[in-house]
Amino acid sequence: AGCGRLGGVTHLDASNNQLAAAGDALGRDLAPLRALASLKMRHNFLPRFPRFVASLNALTELDLSQNRIADFPVGVCGALPRLHTLLVCYNRLESLAPDVDGLRSLTHLDASNNQLVSLPDSLLSLPCLASLSVENNALATLDPRLALLPALRALLVDGNPLKTIRRAVIAGGSDSLLAFLRNRLPEGAALPPPPAAPVAPVEAGIENRSANHGPGPDAGWR
C-alpha cells in the first residue's frame, strides 16, 4: 500500500530495513509525503541517492548513512532549501554534487567514511555551514578558503592522505586546523560569489531537464 494517506507525517525513520529491494516503488510511496521534515533511511543497502527527496521541500534533516550510495546527483540540492542536516557517511561516494551550494540552510554535513578524492568549490558557498566531517576519505588537499566560511567551527579531516598538513595540526582539533588553513590563504583570497537564484525544483523521478537548466561546471579541489 502507498503512503499517500500519511501526507501529514513530519518525521519518518525507515532505517535498518532493505529498502533497496523496493526499487521505484520506494519513490512512489514516499514522494507524496510533502510535510516530511525528518527522513532517516540509514542502513538500507541503497545503491543510489534517492532522487525522490527533491519533492520533499520541507525536509530539514536527511540521513542516508550506512548505505551503498556511489553517486550524489545534480538537481536535488536546490530543491531542499530548508535542509540543515545531511548525513551521507559510510557510503561509496567519490564526489559530492557540484551544486551542493543549493543547500542554503545547511549547517551540518557528514560525508565521512566514503571515497571522496576532492571537494567541490560550491561547498565554499554555504554561509550557514558550521560542521563538516570528511574523515576517512581519499582527500590529498584542502582548500585554505574553508577557513573563510563564516559559520564553520568544526572541521574533521582525520584519516585522509593530506600530505601538506602535519599530523600535529589535525590532532590539535578544528581550531588548530582552521588556523593552519587561514595562514595558508594567498593574499586577496575570497569565497566565491553566492549562486544564482535556483530554477524550479526538479520533480521526483524526472532525470532530464531542458538544456537551458543544465548543471554548472564541476569544479573541484584536487
Salt bridges, closest charged atoms under 4 A:
ASP63 OD2 - ARG42 NH1 3.17
ASP121 OD1 - ARG145 NH2 3.80
ASP143 OD2 - ARG145 NH2 2.88
ASP158 OD1 - ARG167 NH1 2.46
GLU207 OE1 - ARG51 NE 3.39
